[in-house]
Amino acid sequence: MDALFAAHSGTRYLVLLVGLIALVWFVWGLSTNRPFARPAPAIFAVFVGLLDLQALMGIVLLVGRHRPAAIWGHVACMILALILAHAMKKSSRTQAGYGRPLLGVAGALALIVVGILAIGRAIV
């Protein structure tokens, strides 16, 4: 369980890094009026996939023995981040443009940061 906790803690940096890359890419695409085409959908899919992996590890830890005192605020923020990212990913398939993916990534990143801070962990 300690190895899973270490993986869950370490993967947050990968989620944040890919999220920041997606954020920069989507802002650039929106500002230059580029079509939402390769590699933008792949970047968004990787972000959402890593977020799903992170959530899966968190659920296993939650069902196991790892429950810090402020875990429920963390869990609530992470569930909201997942819902937002998935909703924007689904809607970005039907509508072209960078607006919804940008909103999904920015909102999810904000919720992730709040969720990390909720359990008293440093982001960097």
N, CA, C and O of each residue as an XYZ file, in Angstrom:
496
protein
N       0.821     -1.188      0.000
C       0.000      0.000      0.000
C       0.868      1.255      0.000
O       0.470      2.288     -0.539
N       2.061      1.166      0.609
C       2.947      2.323      0.617
C       3.461      2.649     -0.785
O       3.635      3.819     -1.127
N       3.703      1.616     -1.597
C       4.142      1.843     -2.978
C       3.028      2.509     -3.788
O       3.296      3.384     -4.612
N       1.800      2.101     -3.557
C       0.671      2.721     -4.252
C       0.510      4.168     -3.820
O       0.221      5.032     -4.648
N       0.693      4.444     -2.536
C       0.618      5.824     -2.054
C       1.712      6.674     -2.676
O       1.473      7.826     -3.039
N       2.914      6.113     -2.802
C       4.014      6.843     -3.430
C       3.715      7.095     -4.909
O       4.007      8.172     -5.429
N       3.136      6.106     -5.579
C       2.765      6.285     -6.988
C       1.673      7.333     -7.128
O       1.723      8.165     -8.034
N       0.690      7.301     -6.240
C      -0.397      8.284     -6.271
C       0.151      9.687     -6.011
O      -0.249     10.642     -6.676
N       1.048      9.810     -5.061
C       1.640     11.120     -4.760
C       2.519     11.615     -5.905
O       2.506     12.801     -6.234
N       3.274     10.717     -6.503
C       4.170     11.121     -7.589
C       3.459     11.417     -8.889
O       3.896     12.275     -9.655
N       2.367     10.717     -9.148
C       1.632     10.912    -10.396
C       0.989     12.285    -10.465
O       0.689     12.775    -11.554
N       0.775     12.914     -9.313
C       0.164     14.253     -9.340
C       1.021     15.231    -10.138
O       0.491     16.127    -10.796
N       2.341     15.064    -10.083
C       3.211     15.959    -10.837
C       3.033     15.750    -12.344
O       3.063     16.706    -13.119
N       2.851     14.510    -12.742
C       2.613     14.213    -14.151
C       1.270     14.792    -14.606
O       1.165     15.349    -15.698
N       0.254     14.655    -13.764
C      -1.067     15.224    -14.072
C      -0.959     16.742    -14.202
O      -1.494     17.325    -15.145
N      -0.272     17.378    -13.261
C      -0.119     18.835    -13.309
C       0.699     19.272    -14.524
O       0.365     20.272    -15.160
N       1.758     18.542    -14.852
C       2.590     18.887    -16.006
C       1.804     18.783    -17.306
O       1.824     19.707    -18.119
N       1.114     17.666    -17.509
C       0.323     17.493    -18.732
C      -0.810     18.517    -18.767
O      -1.146     19.034    -19.833
N      -1.396     18.810    -17.613
C      -2.434     19.834    -17.545
C      -1.919     21.210    -17.945
O      -2.595     21.947    -18.662
N      -0.734     21.552    -17.485
C      -0.148     22.848    -17.866
C       0.203     22.894    -19.354
O       0.019     23.921    -20.007
N       0.706     21.786    -19.884
C       0.987     21.713    -21.323
C      -0.301     21.891    -22.112
O      -0.337     22.644    -23.085
N      -1.356     21.202    -21.695
C      -2.649     21.325    -22.371
C      -3.178     22.751    -22.262
O      -3.701     23.295    -23.234
N      -3.047     23.347    -21.107
C      -3.518     24.717    -20.898
C      -2.815     25.689    -21.844
O      -3.461     26.518    -22.484
N      -1.503     25.582    -21.926
C      -0.739     26.464    -22.823
C      -1.118     26.196    -24.284
O      -1.303     27.131    -25.063
N      -1.232     24.933    -24.645
C      -1.569     24.580    -26.026
C      -2.946     25.113    -26.408
O      -3.126     25.644    -27.504
N      -3.916     24.974    -25.508
C      -5.278     25.408    -25.800
C      -5.393     26.931    -25.841
O      -6.130     27.472    -26.665
N      -4.677     27.621    -24.964
C      -4.670     29.094    -25.016
C      -4.050     29.561    -26.321
O      -4.551     30.487    -26.958
N      -2.959     28.919    -26.717
C      -2.308     29.278    -27.979
C      -3.232     28.993    -29.158
O      -3.354     29.825    -30.058
N      -3.877     27.845    -29.167
C      -4.800     27.496    -30.246
C      -5.979     28.443    -30.315
O      -6.416     28.814    -31.404
N      -6.495     28.835    -29.168
C      -7.623     29.763    -29.131
C      -7.209     31.153    -29.603
O      -7.951     31.816    -30.328
N      -6.028     31.588    -29.190
C      -5.577     32.937    -29.558
C      -5.165     33.041    -31.029
O      -5.234     34.124    -31.610
N      -4.741     31.939    -31.634
C      -4.341     31.973    -33.041
C      -5.450     31.504    -33.971
O      -5.264     31.440    -35.186
N      -6.604     31.176    -33.397
C      -7.774     30.764    -34.187
C      -7.523     29.493    -35.000
O      -8.040     29.348    -36.108
N      -6.746     28.595    -34.456
C      -6.459     27.329    -35.125
C      -7.616     26.366    -34.915
O      -8.328     26.467    -33.916
N      -7.815     25.439    -35.835
C      -8.857     24.425    -35.621
C      -8.425     23.435    -34.535
O      -7.234     23.195    -34.337
N      -9.405     22.872    -33.843
C      -9.134     21.889    -32.793
C      -8.830     20.558    -33.469
O      -9.702     19.704    -33.629
N      -7.574     20.409    -33.857
C      -7.130     19.223    -34.587
C      -5.856     18.697    -33.932
O      -5.375     19.246    -32.941
N      -5.319     17.616    -34.512
C      -4.133     17.006    -33.944
C      -3.078     18.042    -33.632
O      -2.880     18.959    -34.430
N      -2.407     17.940    -32.533
C      -2.427     16.976    -31.441
C      -3.324     17.382    -30.267
O      -3.288     16.731    -29.222
N      -4.122     18.433    -30.413
C      -4.924     18.933    -29.299
C      -5.849     17.878    -28.688
O      -5.864     17.739    -27.465
N      -6.626     17.124    -29.486
C      -7.481     16.108    -28.855
C      -6.676     15.041    -28.104
O      -7.124     14.530    -27.078
N      -5.504     14.713    -28.612
C      -4.659     13.715    -27.941
C      -4.127     14.252    -26.612
O      -4.070     13.520    -25.624
N      -3.741     15.518    -26.585
C      -3.261     16.122    -25.340
C      -4.368     16.092    -24.297
O      -4.132     15.771    -23.132
N      -5.580     16.432    -24.729
C      -6.717     16.424    -23.808
C      -7.013     15.003    -23.325
O      -7.310     14.795    -22.148
N      -6.934     14.043    -24.220
C      -7.185     12.645    -23.854
C      -6.132     12.134    -22.867
O      -6.463     11.396    -21.939
N      -4.888     12.514    -23.055
C      -3.830     12.096    -22.132
C      -4.068     12.707    -20.754
O      -3.899     12.038    -19.735
N      -4.460     13.977    -20.726
C      -4.748     14.628    -19.443
C      -5.885     13.908    -18.711
O      -5.761     13.593    -17.527
N      -6.974     13.653    -19.406
C      -8.120     12.992    -18.783
C      -7.757     11.552    -18.391
O      -8.197     11.075    -17.345
N      -6.977     10.866    -19.197
C      -6.552      9.510    -18.870
C      -5.675      9.461    -17.625
O      -5.840      8.583    -16.778
N      -4.750     10.396    -17.515
C      -3.912     10.449    -16.314
C      -4.742     10.797    -15.082
O      -4.499     10.284    -13.989
N      -5.714     11.667    -15.272
C      -6.613     12.014    -14.177
C      -7.416     10.790    -13.736
O      -7.630     10.585    -12.541
N      -7.859      9.979    -14.695
C      -8.568      8.736    -14.374
C      -7.663      7.759    -13.613
O      -8.088      7.142    -12.637
N      -6.427      7.626    -14.065
C      -5.474      6.751    -13.384
C      -5.239      7.225    -11.955
O      -5.205      6.420    -11.024
N      -5.079      8.516    -11.789
C      -4.873      9.093    -10.465
C      -6.078      8.816     -9.558
O      -5.920      8.484     -8.384
N      -7.281      8.957    -10.123
C      -8.496      8.703     -9.350
C      -8.596      7.227     -8.961
O      -8.989      6.903     -7.840
N      -8.244      6.344     -9.877
C      -8.288      4.916     -9.572
C      -7.344      4.568     -8.422
O      -7.715      3.827     -7.511
N      -6.137      5.097     -8.466
C      -5.197      4.851     -7.366
C      -5.735      5.434     -6.068
O      -5.597      4.823     -5.008
N      -6.347      6.610     -6.143
C      -6.922      7.229     -4.947
C      -8.058      6.422     -4.369
O      -8.180      6.312     -3.149
N      -8.897      5.852     -5.224
C     -10.012      5.029     -4.750
C      -9.485      3.779     -4.042
O      -9.994      3.390     -2.990
N      -8.468      3.159     -4.626
C      -7.887      1.969     -3.988
C      -7.299      2.339     -2.628
O      -7.445      1.586     -1.665
N      -6.643      3.480     -2.542
C      -6.098      3.929     -1.259
C      -7.214      4.236     -0.267
O      -7.094      3.936      0.920
N      -8.286      4.827     -0.749
C      -9.409      5.178      0.117
C     -10.086      3.927      0.671
O     -10.427      3.870      1.853
N     -10.277      2.924     -0.189
C     -10.888      1.666      0.251
C      -9.934      0.924      1.196
O     -10.363      0.210      2.103
N      -8.643      1.111      0.961
C      -7.643      0.498      1.848
C      -7.569      1.245      3.159
O      -8.594      1.668      3.693
N      -6.412      1.408      3.664
C      -6.258      1.985      4.994
C      -5.856      3.456      4.997
O      -5.823      4.063      6.067
N      -5.555      4.050      3.861
C      -4.998      5.402      3.824
C      -6.093      6.458      3.857
O      -6.702      6.760      2.830
N      -6.343      7.019      5.035
C      -7.365      8.062      5.165
C      -6.868      9.167      6.084
O      -7.112      9.128      7.290
N      -6.167     10.162      5.520
C      -5.772     11.307      6.347
C      -7.012     12.053      6.852
O      -8.121     11.825      6.369
N      -6.817     12.924      7.806
C      -7.938     13.615      8.455
C      -8.792     14.424      7.474
O     -10.020     14.380      7.551
N      -8.180     15.141      6.582
C      -8.923     16.032      5.673
C      -9.197     15.379      4.323
O      -9.268     16.068      3.305
N      -9.347     14.073      4.306
C      -9.464     13.363      3.031
C     -10.754     13.689      2.289
O     -10.758     13.676      1.058
N     -11.838     13.978      2.982
C     -13.119     14.128      2.297
C     -13.182     15.405      1.461
O     -13.848     15.419      0.426
N     -12.517     16.461      1.874
C     -12.419     17.659      1.030
C     -11.607     17.371     -0.221
O     -11.937     17.844     -1.308
N     -10.549     16.596     -0.062
C      -9.706     16.183     -1.185
C     -10.515     15.332     -2.173
O     -10.467     15.556     -3.382
N     -11.254     14.358     -1.643
C     -12.048     13.465     -2.487
C     -13.108     14.263     -3.252
O     -13.311     14.036     -4.445
N     -13.776     15.185     -2.578
C     -14.819     15.988     -3.229
C     -14.244     16.826     -4.368
O     -14.832     16.885     -5.448
N     -13.112     17.469     -4.141
C     -12.489     18.284     -5.197
C     -12.059     17.419     -6.377
O     -12.229     17.814     -7.531
N     -11.513     16.265     -6.100
C     -11.045     15.400     -7.177
C     -12.201     14.825     -7.993
O     -12.094     14.689     -9.212
N     -13.300     14.489     -7.328
C     -14.473     14.001     -8.062
C     -15.019     15.111     -8.961
O     -15.376     14.858    -10.112
N     -15.085     16.323     -8.449
C     -15.546     17.454     -9.270
C     -14.613     17.697    -10.452
O     -15.072     17.997    -11.554
N     -13.300     17.569    -10.228
C     -12.336     17.741    -11.318
C     -12.536     16.677    -12.397
O     -12.479     16.980    -13.589
N     -12.769     15.438    -11.981
C     -13.029     14.353    -12.934
C     -14.301     14.606    -13.735
O     -14.317     14.456    -14.957
N     -15.361     14.988    -13.040
C     -16.635     15.249    -13.718
C     -16.479     16.369    -14.731
O     -16.948     16.253    -15.863
N     -15.827     17.449    -14.337
C     -15.630     18.587    -15.245
C     -14.797     18.198    -16.455
O     -15.160     18.526    -17.584
N     -13.686     17.503    -16.239
C     -12.812     17.111    -17.352
C     -13.540     16.183    -18.321
O     -13.437     16.345    -19.538
N     -14.270     15.217    -17.783
C     -14.999     14.285    -18.658
C     -16.133     14.978    -19.399
O     -16.373     14.684    -20.570
N     -16.830     15.888    -18.741
C     -17.927     16.605    -19.406
C     -17.397     17.463    -20.549
O     -18.004     17.510    -21.619
N     -16.284     18.132    -20.339
C     -15.723     18.983    -21.385
C     -15.105     18.140    -22.495
O     -15.114     18.551    -23.656
N     -14.567     16.968    -22.158
C     -14.015     16.088    -23.188
C     -15.131     15.575    -24.095
O     -14.982     15.525    -25.316
N     -16.246     15.196    -23.481
C     -17.384     14.703    -24.262
C     -17.947     15.805    -25.152
O     -18.259     15.560    -26.317
N     -18.078     17.004    -24.621
C     -18.650     18.093    -25.417
C     -17.672     18.595    -26.476
O     -18.099     19.159    -27.483
N     -16.362     18.401    -26.269
C     -15.398     18.855    -27.276
C     -15.425     17.969    -28.514
O     -14.972     18.381    -29.582
N     -15.959     16.744    -28.378
C     -16.088     15.873    -29.553
C     -17.184     16.369    -30.487
O     -17.092     16.201    -31.703
N     -18.215     16.977    -29.924
C     -19.351     17.414    -30.739
C     -19.195     18.845    -31.225
O     -19.796     19.219    -32.232
N     -18.411     19.643    -30.541
C     -18.219     21.034    -30.935
C     -16.732     21.299    -31.153
O     -15.888     20.944    -30.330
N     -16.441     21.930    -32.279
C     -15.044     22.264    -32.572
C     -14.656     23.509    -31.781
O     -15.509     24.321    -31.422
N     -13.385     23.645    -31.519
C     -12.887     24.827    -30.833
C     -12.156     24.473    -29.554
O     -12.241     23.351    -29.055
N     -11.443     25.446    -29.042
C     -10.616     25.252    -27.859
C     -11.295     25.711    -26.576
O     -10.767     25.475    -25.489
N     -12.448     26.356    -26.672
C     -13.093     26.928    -25.496
C     -13.441     25.908    -24.430
O     -13.049     26.057    -23.272
N     -14.173     24.874    -24.810
C     -14.582     23.868    -23.818
C     -13.400     23.064    -23.279
O     -13.324     22.859    -22.068
N     -12.475     22.598    -24.118
C     -11.310     21.904    -23.554
C     -10.494     22.803    -22.624
O      -9.988     22.347    -21.599
N     -10.369     24.071    -22.983
C      -9.637     25.010    -22.131
C     -10.336     25.159    -20.785
O      -9.689     25.148    -19.738
N     -11.652     25.299    -20.817
C     -12.425     25.384    -19.578
C     -12.282     24.105    -18.759
O     -12.136     24.163    -17.537
N     -12.322     22.962    -19.420
C     -12.182     21.685    -18.718
C     -10.841     21.532    -18.035
O     -10.772     21.118    -16.878
N      -9.771     21.867    -18.748
C      -8.427     21.720    -18.171
C      -8.189     22.752    -17.079
O      -7.678     22.419    -16.011
N      -8.556     24.004    -17.340
C      -8.334     25.062    -16.340
C      -9.145     24.801    -15.076
O      -8.632     24.937    -13.965
N     -10.401     24.429    -15.243
C     -11.231     24.144    -14.080
C     -10.753     22.932    -13.309
O     -10.718     22.943    -12.079
N     -10.381     21.878    -14.037
C      -9.878     20.669    -13.382
C      -8.574     20.960    -12.643
O      -8.385     20.493    -11.519
N      -7.677     21.723    -13.257
C      -6.418     22.061    -12.588
C      -6.667     22.872    -11.321
O      -6.021     22.647    -10.298
N      -7.597     23.810    -11.390
C      -7.915     24.610    -10.199
C      -8.459     23.714     -9.088
O      -8.063     23.854     -7.931
N      -9.356     22.801     -9.429
C      -9.904     21.889     -8.429
C      -8.835     20.934     -7.889
O      -8.845     20.589     -6.708
N      -7.925     20.516     -8.750
C      -6.842     19.635     -8.316
C      -5.947     20.347     -7.307
O      -5.576     19.770     -6.285
N      -5.604     21.591     -7.594
C      -4.762     22.364     -6.672
C      -5.471     22.531     -5.328
O      -4.857     22.344     -4.278
N      -6.756     22.879     -5.353
C      -7.513     23.009     -4.105
C      -7.568     21.672     -3.373
O      -7.442     21.632     -2.149
N      -7.755     20.579     -4.108
C      -7.804     19.254     -3.496
C      -6.484     18.846     -2.867
O      -6.461     18.235     -1.799
N      -5.388     19.182     -3.525
C      -4.066     18.875     -2.957
C      -3.841     19.691     -1.693
O      -3.349     19.175     -0.690
N      -4.202     20.957     -1.748
C      -4.033     21.812     -0.573
C      -4.968     21.420      0.568
O      -4.671     21.695      1.730
N      -6.097     20.780      0.246
C      -7.057     20.367      1.268
C      -6.486     19.345      2.229
O      -6.904     19.276      3.385
N      -5.537     18.550      1.762
C      -4.931     17.559      2.661
C      -3.561     18.003      3.160
O      -2.829     17.224      3.772
N      -3.226     19.252      2.894
C      -2.001     19.808      3.447
C      -0.730     19.405      2.742
O       0.352     19.465      3.325
N      -0.848     18.996      1.496
C       0.341     18.638      0.726
C       0.831     19.866     -0.035
O       0.045     20.721     -0.444
N       2.132     19.928     -0.213
C       2.707     20.985     -1.043
C       2.570     20.589     -2.506
O       2.655     19.410     -2.850
N       2.358     21.573     -3.356
C       2.190     21.293     -4.773
C       3.539     21.061     -5.434
O       3.646     20.235     -6.340
N       4.554     21.763     -5.004
C       5.883     21.576     -5.594
C       6.842     21.014     -4.595
O       8.009     20.791     -4.917
